[in-house]
Amino acid sequence: MADLTEDELKARVQDGYIVESVEEMTEGYRKALAVQLTVQADTELISAPAYWMAARDAPSTNTQVSAHAIIQDELAHANIAYRLLEDLGISREELVYEREPHEWKHPYGFDQPLENWAELVVANGFYDRAGITLLSDVHRNTSYGPLKRALVKIDMEETFHLRHGEVWMRRLAKAGGEAREMLQRAVDWMFPMTIEWFGLPDDLKRHSGQLEYRLKGKTNDELRQTWMAATVPLCENLELDVPAHFDEATESYELEYPFPCQYNPDEKRWLFEEGQISWDEVFKRWKGRGPMNKTYVESIRRSRSQVGAWLN
């Protein structure tokens, strides 16, 4: 580890210094980077079974192939992040195969079932845009050199996933009828789910290690605004209802529902009518994980046992 104090390293990276190895890190920097990479890796990996299950509802062979290409990309992105974690002395095998499912660090949104093609393409349009919003900020600002270089490839491929979602959202919206109704139902539950994805509001943020170590550049609320600035106009253009609008007085996007609020996973419905809840209640829900948490994690792990049996 570096001989620098935490404050000295924070000052150095704020001046533009790029960290290239564990030897240059303080323990605080290493821990903050490990948390960031674990969330990134888990999110990329758990998206694969979520997308795969929905891809079975693809309207044609060609569209299913496109969905499978996205899944392949997500697996590769997960591998990159887990590989970077190994450089920090953290075992990929332990992370993927030895943690309990509820210990994974992906967003709560990926613990929900994606049950049809409309939900898959909205996930591409919403979740992958959230990923681009977060990782593009990291790419521009991170003080960790190996991650900055790795994100060049990831950013290009995530853009393909996003475009796939946008194109198909437009097609389903234009088709009208049942297709449009399914699209709107997906937007209804996935828009607030992605808003929640960015975490605590800035005025409640308990720590800012990622900002202090320059592992990212924008705050949670700034990232949320960036996501809405692209997503709300898209939905408005497609005449899809979303509970948010641009407020000219504040020059920002404002939500039209209590935030945060309770979610009913069985019905895939946000309980706006029950009013705002505390973030402690949100954290409790996140820690309890969602209905597909064990199924998705076990589907990833099952492949190793199956391959092992074939090889033996």
C-alpha positions in Angstrom: 0.0 0.0 0.0 1.0 3.6 -0.5 2.9 5.5 2.1 0.6 8.4 1.6 -2.2 9.3 4.1 -5.8 9.1 3.0 -6.0 12.9 2.8 -2.7 13.1 0.7 -4.0 10.6 -1.8 -7.3 12.3 -2.1 -5.6 15.6 -2.8 -3.3 14.0 -5.4 -6.1 12.3 -7.3 -8.2 15.5 -7.2 -5.3 17.1 -9.0 -5.5 14.6 -11.8 -3.1 11.8 -10.6 -4.0 8.4 -12.1 -3.5 5.3 -9.8 -2.2 2.3 -11.7 -1.6 -0.4 -9.1 -2.5 -1.6 -5.6 0.9 -0.4 -4.4 -0.2 3.2 -5.0 -3.4 2.8 -3.1 -4.3 3.6 0.5 -6.6 1.1 2.2 -9.5 3.5 2.0 -9.0 3.9 -1.7 -8.8 0.2 -2.3 -12.0 -0.5 -0.3 -14.0 2.3 -2.1 -12.8 0.9 -5.5 -13.6 -2.7 -4.5 -17.2 -1.7 -3.6 -17.6 0.2 -6.9 -16.2 -2.7 -9.0 -18.3 -5.3 -7.1 -21.5 -3.5 -7.8 -20.5 -3.1 -11.5 -19.5 -6.8 -11.8 -22.6 -8.2 -10.1 -24.9 -6.0 -12.1 -23.4 -7.0 -15.4 -23.5 -10.7 -14.5 -27.0 -10.9 -13.0 -28.4 -9.1 -16.1 -27.6 -12.2 -18.1 -30.2 -14.6 -16.7 -32.7 -11.8 -16.4 -32.3 -10.9 -20.1 -32.1 -14.6 -21.1 -35.5 -15.5 -19.6 -37.2 -12.5 -21.3 -35.4 -13.3 -24.6 -37.4 -16.5 -24.9 -40.4 -14.2 -25.8 -38.5 -12.6 -28.7 -40.8 -12.1 -31.7 -38.4 -13.8 -34.2 -35.2 -15.7 -34.5 -33.3 -12.6 -35.5 -34.5 -10.6 -32.5 -33.6 -13.5 -30.2 -30.1 -13.5 -31.7 -29.8 -9.8 -31.0 -30.9 -10.4 -27.4 -28.4 -13.2 -27.0 -25.6 -10.9 -28.3 -26.5 -8.4 -25.6 -26.3 -11.2 -23.0 -22.9 -12.2 -24.3 -21.7 -8.6 -24.0 -22.9 -8.4 -20.4 -21.1 -11.6 -19.4 -17.9 -10.2 -20.9 -18.4 -6.9 -19.0 -18.8 -8.8 -15.8 -15.6 -10.7 -16.5 -13.7 -7.5 -16.9 -14.9 -6.1 -13.6 -14.2 -9.3 -11.7 -10.8 -9.5 -13.3 -10.0 -6.0 -12.0 -11.2 -7.1 -8.5 -8.6 -9.9 -8.6 -5.9 -7.3 -9.1 -7.1 -5.9 -5.7 -6.6 -9.4 -4.1 -10.3 -10.3 -4.2 -11.3 -13.8 -5.4 -13.6 -14.0 -8.3 -14.5 -17.6 -7.4 -15.6 -16.5 -3.9 -17.6 -13.6 -5.2 -19.5 -15.6 -7.8 -19.8 -19.0 -6.2 -19.5 -18.6 -2.4 -21.6 -15.6 -1.4 -25.2 -16.1 -0.5 -27.6 -14.7 -3.2 -28.8 -11.9 -0.9 -25.1 -10.7 -0.5 -24.8 -9.8 -4.2 -24.6 -6.0 -4.8 -26.6 -5.5 -8.0 -29.6 -3.1 -8.0 -32.9 -4.3 -6.7 -34.3 -3.8 -10.2 -32.5 -6.9 -11.5 -34.2 -9.0 -8.8 -37.5 -8.6 -10.7 -38.6 -11.0 -13.4 -38.6 -9.8 -17.0 -41.5 -11.7 -18.4 -41.9 -10.6 -22.0 -40.3 -8.8 -24.9 -41.7 -5.4 -23.9 -40.1 -5.7 -20.5 -36.8 -6.7 -22.0 -36.5 -3.8 -24.4 -37.6 -1.3 -21.7 -34.8 -2.8 -19.5 -32.4 -2.1 -22.4 -33.8 1.4 -22.7 -33.9 2.2 -19.0 -31.5 -0.1 -17.2 -28.8 0.0 -19.8 -29.1 3.8 -20.0 -28.6 3.9 -16.2 -25.5 1.8 -16.7 -24.2 4.1 -19.4 -25.0 7.1 -17.3 -23.0 5.7 -14.4 -20.1 4.2 -16.3 -19.7 7.1 -18.7 -19.2 9.3 -15.7 -16.7 6.8 -14.2 -14.9 6.7 -17.6 -14.5 10.4 -17.8 -13.5 11.0 -14.2 -12.0 7.8 -12.6 -8.6 8.1 -11.1 -8.0 4.3 -11.5 -6.2 3.8 -14.8 -7.0 0.1 -15.6 -10.8 0.8 -15.1 -10.7 3.9 -17.3 -9.1 1.9 -20.2 -11.5 -1.1 -19.7 -14.5 1.2 -20.0 -13.7 2.2 -23.6 -15.0 -1.2 -24.8 -17.8 -1.4 -22.3 -19.2 2.0 -23.2 -19.4 1.2 -26.9 -21.2 -2.1 -26.3 -23.6 -0.7 -23.8 -24.6 2.0 -26.3 -25.6 -0.8 -28.7 -27.8 -2.3 -25.9 -29.4 1.1 -25.3 -30.1 1.6 -29.0 -31.7 -1.8 -29.2 -34.1 -0.9 -26.4 -34.9 2.5 -28.0 -35.6 1.1 -31.4 -37.9 -1.6 -30.1 -39.7 0.8 -27.7 -40.5 2.9 -30.8 -41.7 -0.2 -32.8 -44.0 -1.4 -30.0 -45.3 2.1 -29.4 -46.1 2.6 -33.1 -47.7 -0.9 -33.3 -50.4 0.2 -30.9 -52.9 -2.2 -29.4 -51.7 -4.9 -27.0 -48.0 -4.2 -27.9 -48.3 -0.6 -26.8 -50.3 -1.6 -23.6 -47.5 -4.0 -22.6 -44.9 -1.4 -23.3 -46.7 1.1 -21.1 -47.1 -1.4 -18.3 -43.4 -2.1 -18.4 -42.6 1.6 -18.3 -45.0 2.1 -15.3 -43.0 -0.1 -13.0 -39.5 0.2 -14.5 -39.3 4.0 -14.6 -39.5 4.4 -10.8 -37.3 1.3 -10.4 -34.5 3.0 -12.4 -35.0 6.3 -10.6 -34.3 4.4 -7.3 -31.3 2.8 -8.9 -29.1 5.9 -8.4 -29.4 5.7 -4.6 -29.8 8.2 -1.8 -30.5 11.8 -2.5 -27.4 14.0 -2.1 -28.7 15.6 1.1 -28.9 12.2 2.8 -25.7 10.7 1.4 -23.8 9.2 4.3 -20.4 9.0 2.7 -18.7 10.3 -0.5 -15.6 8.1 -0.8 -16.1 7.6 -4.5 -16.1 11.4 -5.1 -13.2 12.1 -2.7 -11.0 9.4 -4.3 -12.2 10.6 -7.8 -13.6 7.2 -8.6 -16.6 9.0 -10.2 -17.4 12.7 -10.9 -21.1 13.3 -10.4 -23.3 12.9 -7.3 -26.3 10.6 -7.1 -28.8 13.4 -7.9 -26.7 14.7 -10.8 -26.6 11.2 -12.3 -30.4 10.8 -11.8 -30.9 14.1 -13.6 -28.7 13.0 -16.5 -30.7 9.8 -16.8 -34.0 11.6 -16.8 -32.8 14.2 -19.3 -32.6 11.5 -21.9 -35.3 9.1 -20.7 -38.2 11.5 -20.1 -38.0 13.2 -23.6 -37.8 9.7 -25.2 -41.0 8.6 -23.5 -42.8 11.9 -24.2 -41.9 11.5 -27.9 -43.4 8.0 -27.9 -46.5 9.3 -26.0 -45.8 7.1 -23.1 -46.8 8.2 -19.6 -44.0 8.8 -17.1 -44.4 10.4 -13.7 -41.9 13.2 -14.3 -41.6 16.5 -16.1 -39.1 19.2 -16.8 -39.6 22.2 -14.5 -38.4 25.4 -16.2 -38.3 27.3 -12.9 -35.7 24.9 -11.4 -34.3 23.9 -14.7 -34.4 20.3 -13.6 -36.6 17.2 -13.9 -39.1 16.8 -11.1 -40.8 13.6 -10.1 -44.6 13.5 -9.8 -44.8 10.8 -7.1 -43.6 10.4 -3.6 -39.9 9.5 -3.6 -39.0 7.0 -2.3 -42.2 4.9 -2.0 -43.2 1.3 -1.4 -43.2 -1.3 -4.2 -45.4 -4.4 -4.5 -43.2 -7.0 -6.3 -46.1 -9.5 -6.7 -48.1 -7.0 -8.7 -45.1 -5.0 -10.2 -46.7 -1.9 -8.9 -45.5 1.2 -7.0 -47.8 2.2 -4.2 -47.8 6.0 -4.9 -51.1 6.3 -3.0 -49.5 5.3 0.3 -47.1 8.3 0.2 -43.4 8.7 0.9 -41.5 6.1 2.9 -38.1 6.4 4.6 -34.9 5.4 3.0 -34.4 2.9 5.9 -37.5 1.1 4.6 -36.0 1.1 1.1 -32.7 -0.3 2.4 -34.7 -3.0 4.2 -36.4 -4.0 0.9 -33.1 -3.9 -1.0 -31.4 -6.2 1.6 -34.3 -8.6 1.5 -33.8 -8.8 -2.3 -36.5 -9.4 -4.9 -38.4 -12.4 -6.1 -35.8 -13.6 -8.6 -32.7 -13.1 -6.6 -32.0 -16.8 -5.7 -33.2 -18.0 -9.1 -30.9 -15.8 -11.1 -27.8 -16.5 -8.9 -28.4 -20.2 -8.9 -28.8 -20.2 -12.7 -25.3 -18.7 -13.0 -23.8 -21.1 -10.6 -25.5 -24.2 -12.1 -23.4 -23.9 -15.2 -20.2 -24.7 -13.3 -21.5 -27.8 -11.7 -22.9 -29.0 -15.1 -19.7 -28.4 -17.0 -17.7 -30.0 -14.1 -19.9 -33.1 -14.4 -19.3 -33.3 -18.2 -15.5 -33.0 -17.8 -15.4 -35.6 -15.1 
